[in-house]
Amino acid sequence: MKNKYLLLALCSFSFIGKAQVANDTIDELQELVIYENRMQIPFQQSTRNIQVITKEDIKKLPVSSINEVLAYVSGVDIRQRGPFGSQADISIDGGSFEQTMVLWNGVKMGDAQTAHHSMNLPIPLDAIERIEVLKGPAARIYGINALTGAVNIVTKTQTNDFVQLHAYGGSSFKSKEEGDGNGIYAGGGLQATAGINTGKVHHLLSIAKEETNGQRYNTAAKNLKTMYQGNAPLNENHGFNWMGGYIDNEFGANGYYAAPFDKESYEVVQTLLLSVGSNHRITDDLTIKPRISNRYNEDDYRFYRNDLSRARSLHYSNAFMFELNGVYTTNIGDFGAGYELRLEDINSSNIGEHDRKNHGWFAEYKNTFFDKLLVNVGAYWNYNTDYGFQWYPGADVAYLLTNDWKVQASVGSSQRIPSFTDLYLNQRPGNIGNPDLKPEAAWQYEVGVNYTKANRRFVASVFERNISDFIDWTRISTDVPYQPQNLGNQIMRGLNVRYNQDIQIATNQKLGYSVSYQYLSPKKEDSASEVLSKYTIESLKHQAIAGINYTIDEVSIQFQNRYIKRELNEGYVVSDLRLMYEFPWFQVYTQATNLFNSSYKEVAAVPMPSRWIQLGVNYRFNLKKKTSE
């Protein structure tokens, strides 16, 4: 209860601060352009519920990974299985972790085997330009499996020459569990990021290594991540871009999937992504963007880490993607069209050999009427070799009441195709697949209001989502395996409110704060009440987030609080604090995660770490005089 009162006090302090000071600093979001696969939309003219986390926002958070950043985004539910993000699931607005699409610069990171690997991202925070969170069905923008929304991580394409080194380490200063080694459990990492600008080509590359001996028995982890990105603007009409990333995760998986039987389990996951694209302005009115990408994943799951002769699962999956998108600008509006091909296959010891093909066609229209009414309509036609043809239309409208106030409404549909794990897994006694599953399909309706003025932003919305053929992993008793079933219809209703402000108190002082709240109310229809659900217990019910950041001269303080209440679990509060001092070339910080030592679980049977204290140094050396960032 003490933590809850602290959270309320923080919110109260924030609004008092608002009354005492004022500032007319212009919010950088007003200049931001959202580059979707086809359309380019100024953020202020967006007709969708989009939340953008900029690189400046990330600096104001007490975080060390993408997972931790997203945990402070309203409506986004990150469920980690330990520090340093060895494995994490992500969902939006109360959906399942398989209903959210994760992208890197528009390239889909979804895994054909299982969405548990969708957050295998080789991207350090120092390389991120912004993170775009699109809520609601996103089929007509990103295609299949963006049923409840999408998260697009955008990395920097233009930068000065620099080298940045980031070293950090932390511990809970508690002894390891008996039988799991000696000493206290701790962890740390080292990241190196560099930008090179030759004038004709912009390069961005990084490598990172993290290691922890685990917060409890058999949860040690070793993670290696590396990425490279290139961008070559040939002239004002043509350009090429390419990128690649590799991640190697090894971790003890005690309680991750089949508790209490998997106490000795261990997992090794390796992911490789390659992508090459280009953009061509054919005429003043026509632009096309082709791209080819390939994502390869190896998953070695060892149920008995010290005995590889039994209960070992080897999965090799691959997704080849081709996209061609175009926009044609006319006097009556902008027309977008696109085609995507996705070839998925898997070769697995307990899933078998399977493949499928997906073809998708996009069409969009965008225009502004009477300088106040913004309209975006479109549809996505999909053909899958396992499920045939479907189509998913949608429409968004927004009306500018004033320069600061905007009301918006959207209606859209989307789909989620079962993963190969959903269909064919044979991992007794824990989990088995169901080859008779049908795809999930959803319609969502949302209305909201948006206020943006200088350094203040307020957003409020309500939505209803109707999913047919809803998929959940269930069982009728504890002595039989979990198996996915189509459980009829699910209705999800939600309310989301958020407000943030940045204030220039004095020449050498800045204050910023943010508060948000989401309420979710799910309802299942036509489903058996006696079944035991694997994921309903983890679904969000209440989510409140409040944070404050204060800077004076070279000293900054970031304090963030999350209150989480899941559907069938007790609520909990997690508070994180960072103190940082900035020297001319580097930063030194100390950070406390779970400051008040809450006991909680985010997913499965995995208790999260108690209070975790971390020290870090972030050193950046600019090789040339700064020209742009």
ZANUMI-593615 format. One record per residue (C-alpha): x, y, z; residue number from 1. Coordinates in steps of 0.02 Angstrom, whole numbers. Layout:
N
- u v w n
- X Y Z NUM
...
// end
This chain:
629
- u v w n
- 0 0 0 1
- 144 117 36 2
- 199 103 -146 3
- 24 143 -209 4
- 18 301 -103 5
- 188 349 -172 6
- 121 331 -349 7
- -28 443 -309 8
- 85 570 -227 9
- 194 576 -382 10
- 42 609 -492 11
- -16 748 -374 12
- 157 828 -373 13
- 158 825 -563 14
- -2 924 -580 15
- 53 1047 -446 16
- 212 1075 -547 17
- 108 1111 -700 18
- 16 1250 -608 19
- 175 1332 -546 20
- 276 1346 -705 21
- 247 1364 -891 22
- 349 1351 -1048 23
- 318 1370 -1234 24
- 446 1242 -1293 25
- 388 1165 -1457 26
- 362 977 -1450 27
- 473 888 -1576 28
- 326 775 -1619 29
- 251 919 -1717 30
- 391 902 -1844 31
- 389 713 -1850 32
- 338 617 -2007 33
- 279 437 -1989 34
- 351 334 -2133 35
- 231 190 -2155 36
- 266 62 -2291 37
- 172 168 -2418 38
- 110 333 -2349 39
- 212 471 -2267 40
- 102 555 -2136 41
- 150 703 -2024 42
- 121 649 -1846 43
- 1 793 -1814 44
- -106 736 -1962 45
- -115 554 -1911 46
- -289 479 -1904 47
- -237 326 -1801 48
- -197 298 -1618 49
- -7 310 -1631 50
- 112 340 -1487 51
- 291 388 -1528 52
- 438 369 -1408 53
- 581 477 -1470 54
- 765 460 -1431 55
- 744 609 -1313 56
- 604 518 -1222 57
- 715 365 -1202 58
- 850 473 -1119 59
- 723 521 -986 60
- 686 341 -934 61
- 781 231 -809 62
- 802 91 -937 63
- 937 -13 -1020 64
- 842 -109 -1155 65
- 699 -95 -1280 66
- 595 -209 -1171 67
- 611 -90 -1024 68
- 567 61 -1133 69
- 407 -21 -1197 70
- 357 -67 -1020 71
- 324 119 -992 72
- 214 142 -1145 73
- 29 152 -1104 74
- -68 3 -1170 75
- 87 -101 -1205 76
- 114 -254 -1096 77
- 293 -320 -1086 78
- 310 -485 -995 79
- 492 -525 -961 80
- 565 -682 -888 81
- 716 -599 -809 82
- 836 -452 -818 83
- 924 -404 -981 84
- 776 -467 -1085 85
- 832 -645 -1121 86
- 653 -682 -1169 87
- 503 -566 -1170 88
- 326 -567 -1240 89
- 238 -409 -1299 90
- 53 -371 -1320 91
- -53 -217 -1352 92
- -222 -168 -1279 93
- -253 -334 -1194 94
- -214 -445 -1343 95
- -106 -600 -1340 96
- 81 -596 -1376 97
- 47 -676 -1547 98
- -71 -536 -1600 99
- 61 -397 -1602 100
- 178 -366 -1748 101
- 357 -312 -1709 102
- 456 -224 -1847 103
- 629 -152 -1871 104
- 624 -7 -1995 105
- 465 -83 -2066 106
- 537 -259 -2084 107
- 435 -390 -1994 108
- 522 -479 -1852 109
- 380 -602 -1823 110
- 437 -782 -1803 111
- 350 -923 -1897 112
- 386 -1048 -1759 113
- 320 -949 -1610 114
- 295 -767 -1563 115
- 401 -797 -1407 116
- 550 -750 -1519 117
- 476 -591 -1596 118
- 573 -481 -1473 119
- 741 -556 -1524 120
- 806 -386 -1575 121
- 991 -344 -1598 122
- 962 -157 -1575 123
- 1047 -54 -1436 124
- 958 99 -1368 125
- 1097 212 -1433 126
- 1050 166 -1613 127
- 864 207 -1598 128
- 789 363 -1677 129
- 612 326 -1615 130
- 488 188 -1577 131
- 315 195 -1657 132
- 173 104 -1570 133
- 20 85 -1682 134
- -133 26 -1585 135
- -282 -62 -1661 136
- -293 -179 -1812 137
- -151 -140 -1932 138
- -179 -264 -2074 139
- -199 -134 -2209 140
- -30 -59 -2159 141
- 76 -211 -2111 142
- -24 -364 -2166 143
- -61 -522 -2068 144
- -30 -547 -1882 145
- -45 -362 -1837 146
- -214 -400 -1758 147
- -205 -285 -1605 148
- -66 -169 -1664 149
- 116 -152 -1712 150
- 280 -89 -1638 151
- 404 -18 -1764 152
- 580 18 -1702 153
- 661 150 -1813 154
- 850 163 -1807 155
- 954 314 -1858 156
- 988 334 -2043 157
- 1089 494 -2038 158
- 1218 530 -1906 159
- 1386 609 -1874 160
- 1543 505 -1856 161
- 1546 442 -1677 162
- 1597 299 -1565 163
- 1494 259 -1411 164
- 1537 135 -1274 165
- 1412 87 -1141 166
- 1462 -24 -994 167
- 1346 -73 -852 168
- 1327 -199 -713 169
- 1209 -235 -572 170
- 1154 -352 -434 171
- 1019 -381 -304 172
- 1157 -420 -178 173
- 1070 -581 -128 174
- 1146 -754 -121 175
- 1116 -880 -258 176
- 996 -1023 -225 177
- 1069 -1183 -158 178
- 1137 -1294 -296 179
- 1156 -1151 -420 180
- 1333 -1093 -386 181
- 1407 -982 -253 182
- 1403 -796 -218 183
- 1272 -664 -259 184
- 1175 -656 -420 185
- 1225 -516 -534 186
- 1243 -467 -716 187
- 1313 -339 -835 188
- 1346 -293 -1014 189
- 1451 -195 -1137 190
- 1386 -109 -1294 191
- 1486 -27 -1432 192
- 1398 79 -1563 193
- 1475 179 -1705 194
- 1414 292 -1843 195
- 1517 326 -1999 196
- 1467 454 -2130 197
- 1571 449 -2289 198
- 1466 581 -2373 199
- 1387 458 -2494 200
- 1347 318 -2372 201
- 1289 323 -2191 202
- 1342 173 -2086 203
- 1277 122 -1916 204
- 1345 -31 -1825 205
- 1348 -102 -1651 206
- 1395 -254 -1549 207
- 1336 -296 -1373 208
- 1371 -433 -1247 209
- 1268 -463 -1090 210
- 1283 -595 -956 211
- 1196 -636 -793 212
- 1210 -784 -674 213
- 1022 -781 -647 214
- 902 -712 -518 215
- 856 -889 -462 216
- 899 -1071 -496 217
- 941 -1107 -679 218
- 905 -935 -751 219
- 1080 -882 -801 220
- 1091 -800 -973 221
- 1219 -749 -1104 222
- 1167 -636 -1247 223
- 1267 -579 -1398 224
- 1192 -449 -1515 225
- 1263 -364 -1669 226
- 1186 -256 -1805 227
- 1238 -157 -1958 228
- 1139 -32 -2060 229
- 1184 63 -2217 230
- 1096 204 -2308 231
- 1151 274 -2476 232
- 1051 419 -2550 233
- 1111 421 -2731 234
- 1020 584 -2769 235
- 859 672 -2724 236
- 758 542 -2820 237
- 842 375 -2784 238
- 920 289 -2635 239
- 966 118 -2565 240
- 964 49 -2389 241
- 1017 -115 -2313 242
- 1031 -189 -2140 243
- 1073 -348 -2048 244
- 1068 -412 -1872 245
- 1118 -566 -1774 246
- 1073 -618 -1597 247
- 1132 -769 -1497 248
- 1036 -798 -1333 249
- 1074 -937 -1210 250
- 975 -948 -1049 251
- 913 -1063 -914 252
- 726 -1083 -942 253
- 668 -1138 -770 254
- 478 -1114 -766 255
- 470 -1030 -936 256
- 349 -1146 -1025 257
- 302 -1304 -928 258
- 319 -1271 -742 259
- 349 -1360 -627 260
- 420 -1497 -740 261
- 548 -1387 -831 262
- 660 -1341 -685 263
- 815 -1405 -777 264
- 770 -1338 -951 265
- 890 -1234 -1055 266
- 869 -1142 -1220 267
- 984 -1076 -1356 268
- 906 -958 -1486 269
- 998 -885 -1636 270
- 917 -761 -1755 271
- 986 -686 -1916 272
- 901 -548 -2016 273
- 955 -475 -2184 274
- 863 -342 -2283 275
- 895 -238 -2439 276
- 779 -101 -2502 277
- 773 53 -2610 278
- 663 202 -2647 279
- 635 281 -2817 280
- 545 440 -2860 281
- 493 399 -3038 282
- 401 563 -3068 283
- 351 710 -2959 284
- 193 612 -2916 285
- 248 429 -2913 286
- 364 344 -2787 287
- 399 157 -2772 288
- 491 59 -2637 289
- 545 -122 -2665 290
- 625 -226 -2526 291
- 680 -405 -2497 292
- 713 -476 -2324 293
- 753 -642 -2242 294
- 736 -693 -2060 295
- 813 -857 -2004 296
- 793 -930 -1829 297
- 866 -1080 -1738 298
- 790 -1134 -1572 299
- 872 -1272 -1469 300
- 761 -1311 -1319 301
- 835 -1437 -1198 302
- 709 -1498 -1070 303
- 852 -1578 -973 304
- 1002 -1465 -995 305
- 1126 -1598 -936 306
- 1050 -1741 -1037 307
- 1034 -1702 -1223 308
- 983 -1881 -1265 309
- 801 -1851 -1218 310
- 666 -1718 -1228 311
- 769 -1603 -1340 312
- 680 -1494 -1468 313
- 773 -1425 -1619 314
- 681 -1298 -1727 315
- 747 -1219 -1888 316
- 628 -1090 -1962 317
- 645 -965 -2103 318
- 540 -823 -2175 319
- 582 -746 -2344 320
- 493 -582 -2380 321
- 472 -475 -2535 322
- 380 -308 -2536 323
- 338 -181 -2669 324
- 251 -22 -2613 325
- 205 135 -2706 326
- 119 303 -2684 327
- 38 409 -2819 328
- -4 590 -2776 329
- -147 678 -2864 330
- -253 833 -2844 331
- -390 727 -2765 332
- -279 638 -2638 333
- -140 512 -2615 334
- -160 333 -2675 335
- -54 195 -2603 336
- -37 16 -2663 337
- 75 -129 -2621 338
- 109 -314 -2634 339
- 198 -431 -2513 340
- 256 -611 -2525 341
- 302 -710 -2370 342
- 371 -887 -2381 343
- 380 -977 -2214 344
- 452 -1148 -2177 345
- 506 -1249 -2026 346
- 607 -1407 -1997 347
- 584 -1465 -1818 348
- 612 -1619 -1712 349
- 441 -1606 -1630 350
- 344 -1494 -1749 351
- 396 -1580 -1911 352
- 428 -1508 -2083 353
- 300 -1381 -2145 354
- 292 -1233 -2261 355
- 164 -1107 -2319 356
- 153 -956 -2432 357
- 66 -792 -2403 358
- 21 -663 -2535 359
- -47 -493 -2486 360
- -111 -344 -2585 361
- -134 -171 -2509 362
- -235 -19 -2565 363
- -250 148 -2474 364
- -320 321 -2504 365
- -279 477 -2402 366
- -341 655 -2418 367
- -386 812 -2321 368
- -553 895 -2351 369
- -594 1076 -2307 370
- -422 1089 -2221 371
- -496 1005 -2067 372
- -562 832 -2109 373
- -425 699 -2127 374
- -477 536 -2210 375
- -379 374 -2233 376
- -466 219 -2302 377
- -398 57 -2369 378
- -402 -131 -2374 379
- -287 -282 -2370 380
- -321 -437 -2475 381
- -233 -594 -2416 382
- -208 -767 -2489 383
- -128 -902 -2382 384
- -95 -1075 -2451 385
- -168 -1154 -2292 386
- -319 -1040 -2268 387
- -366 -967 -2437 388
- -427 -789 -2471 389
- -478 -658 -2344 390
- -491 -469 -2352 391
- -477 -339 -2215 392
- -545 -162 -2243 393
- -528 -12 -2129 394
- -557 175 -2118 395
- -492 316 -2008 396
- -554 494 -1997 397
- -498 642 -1894 398
- -568 818 -1878 399
- -464 968 -1825 400
- -574 1065 -1704 401
- -435 1194 -1680 402
- -248 1199 -1709 403
- -229 1106 -1544 404
- -381 991 -1530 405
- -420 843 -1640 406
- -555 709 -1630 407
- -531 546 -1721 408
- -621 383 -1754 409
- -569 221 -1836 410
- -642 54 -1885 411
- -536 -88 -1951 412
- -513 -274 -1967 413
- -364 -389 -1957 414
- -307 -570 -1945 415
- -187 -682 -1849 416
- -132 -845 -1930 417
- -85 -984 -1807 418
- 102 -1014 -1786 419
- 181 -1182 -1824 420
- 190 -1210 -1636 421
- 3 -1181 -1621 422
- -30 -1308 -1757 423
- 95 -1449 -1742 424
- 190 -1445 -1577 425
- 212 -1615 -1493 426
- 294 -1580 -1326 427
- 211 -1696 -1203 428
- 174 -1689 -1060 429
- 171 -1498 -1068 430
- 100 -1438 -1234 431
- 29 -1509 -1396 432
- -30 -1419 -1554 433
- -195 -1422 -1645 434
- -187 -1439 -1836 435
- -373 -1398 -1851 436
- -354 -1218 -1790 437
- -434 -1078 -1889 438
- -356 -903 -1903 439
- -414 -769 -1783 440
- -506 -621 -1862 441
- -548 -457 -1777 442
- -648 -298 -1799 443
- -605 -148 -1691 444
- -694 18 -1664 445
- -611 166 -1580 446
- -647 349 -1545 447
- -532 472 -1463 448
- -478 650 -1434 449
- -304 723 -1451 450
- -234 887 -1384 451
- -59 948 -1428 452
- 4 1122 -1387 453
- 187 1167 -1377 454
- 258 1054 -1241 455
- 94 975 -1182 456
- 3 824 -1250 457
- -160 740 -1198 458
- -238 586 -1277 459
- -396 491 -1227 460
- -483 350 -1318 461
- -607 208 -1297 462
- -614 52 -1404 463
- -704 -112 -1430 464
- -623 -261 -1516 465
- -720 -416 -1572 466
- -615 -569 -1611 467
- -695 -720 -1694 468
- -616 -893 -1679 469
- -514 -828 -1532 470
- -366 -943 -1494 471
- -309 -988 -1318 472
- -205 -1129 -1246 473
- -317 -1226 -1127 474
- -336 -1392 -1038 475
- -477 -1472 -939 476
- -367 -1529 -793 477
- -188 -1518 -732 478
- -145 -1696 -784 479
- -168 -1666 -972 480
- -64 -1557 -1091 481
- -111 -1381 -1142 482
- -180 -1372 -1319 483
- -236 -1219 -1420 484
- -421 -1209 -1464 485
- -535 -1090 -1558 486
- -644 -1034 -1413 487
- -777 -936 -1507 488
- -784 -747 -1490 489
- -691 -630 -1375 490
- -746 -451 -1345 491
- -620 -329 -1271 492
- -670 -155 -1216 493
- -543 -28 -1159 494
- -511 149 -1101 495
- -343 237 -1119 496
- -293 410 -1055 497
- -120 489 -1052 498
- -45 661 -1024 499
- 134 725 -1029 500
- 221 892 -1019 501
- 399 959 -1027 502
- 438 1120 -933 503
- 587 1238 -940 504
- 593 1299 -759 505
- 751 1403 -780 506
- 898 1416 -898 507
- 983 1270 -812 508
- 830 1172 -753 509
- 703 1062 -842 510
- 557 962 -776 511
- 454 835 -868 512
- 317 717 -814 513
- 192 595 -885 514
- 40 502 -820 515
- -67 370 -904 516
- -202 245 -863 517
- -281 100 -957 518
- -431 -5 -909 519
- -475 -166 -1001 520
- -632 -272 -989 521
- -627 -438 -1084 522
- -776 -550 -1114 523
- -776 -722 -1195 524
- -928 -791 -1283 525
- -968 -971 -1333 526
- -822 -1043 -1233 527
- -825 -1181 -1105 528
- -815 -1110 -929 529
- -733 -1264 -854 530
- -571 -1256 -957 531
- -407 -1193 -881 532
- -329 -1052 -984 533
- -142 -1033 -1002 534
- -141 -846 -1040 535
- -302 -769 -970 536
- -222 -757 -798 537
- -87 -642 -872 538
- -204 -525 -966 539
- -199 -343 -909 540
- -346 -268 -815 541
- -275 -104 -747 542
- -116 -16 -799 543
- -63 152 -722 544
- 103 233 -763 545
- 173 392 -686 546
- 346 464 -709 547
- 447 620 -680 548
- 617 679 -740 549
- 714 829 -676 550
- 876 904 -739 551
- 982 1040 -660 552
- 1148 1080 -743 553
- 1235 912 -769 554
- 1130 814 -645 555
- 970 723 -692 556
- 845 616 -597 557
- 720 497 -678 558
- 586 415 -573 559
- 455 297 -649 560
- 312 198 -572 561
- 200 61 -644 562
- 45 -11 -564 563
- -8 -174 -647 564
- -163 -276 -608 565
- -186 -433 -712 566
- -349 -524 -742 567
- -331 -658 -608 568
- -180 -599 -508 569
- -152 -472 -371 570
- -95 -299 -422 571
- 83 -238 -394 572
- 185 -78 -407 573
- 359 -71 -483 574
- 463 87 -461 575
- 627 126 -551 576
- 748 267 -512 577
- 901 333 -604 578
- 1027 465 -550 579
- 1143 526 -687 580
- 1286 650 -704 581
- 1340 711 -876 582
- 1520 755 -913 583
- 1567 834 -1081 584
- 1605 665 -1161 585
- 1519 535 -1054 586
- 1382 497 -929 587
- 1391 408 -762 588
- 1233 340 -684 589
- 1164 228 -548 590
- 996 146 -567 591
- 878 51 -451 592
- 752 -65 -532 593
- 605 -122 -425 594
- 658 6 -296 595
- 533 -48 -162 596
- 563 -234 -182 597
- 393 -289 -248 598
- 361 -475 -271 599
- 278 -510 -439 600
- 273 -617 -594 601
- 247 -552 -770 602
- 231 -717 -862 603
- 218 -904 -825 604
- 296 -965 -661 605
- 445 -846 -664 606
- 464 -727 -515 607
- 546 -565 -568 608
- 703 -504 -479 609
- 693 -409 -316 610
- 777 -239 -300 611
- 915 -228 -431 612
- 1052 -96 -417 613
- 1149 -52 -573 614
- 1298 59 -612 615
- 1339 118 -787 616
- 1454 226 -892 617
- 1406 287 -1066 618
- 1549 366 -1164 619
- 1524 451 -1332 620
- 1662 524 -1439 621
- 1614 628 -1592 622
- 1743 609 -1728 623
- 1687 762 -1825 624
- 1610 929 -1788 625
- 1423 904 -1761 626
- 1318 947 -1913 627
- 1156 851 -1887 628
- 1082 718 -1776 629
// end
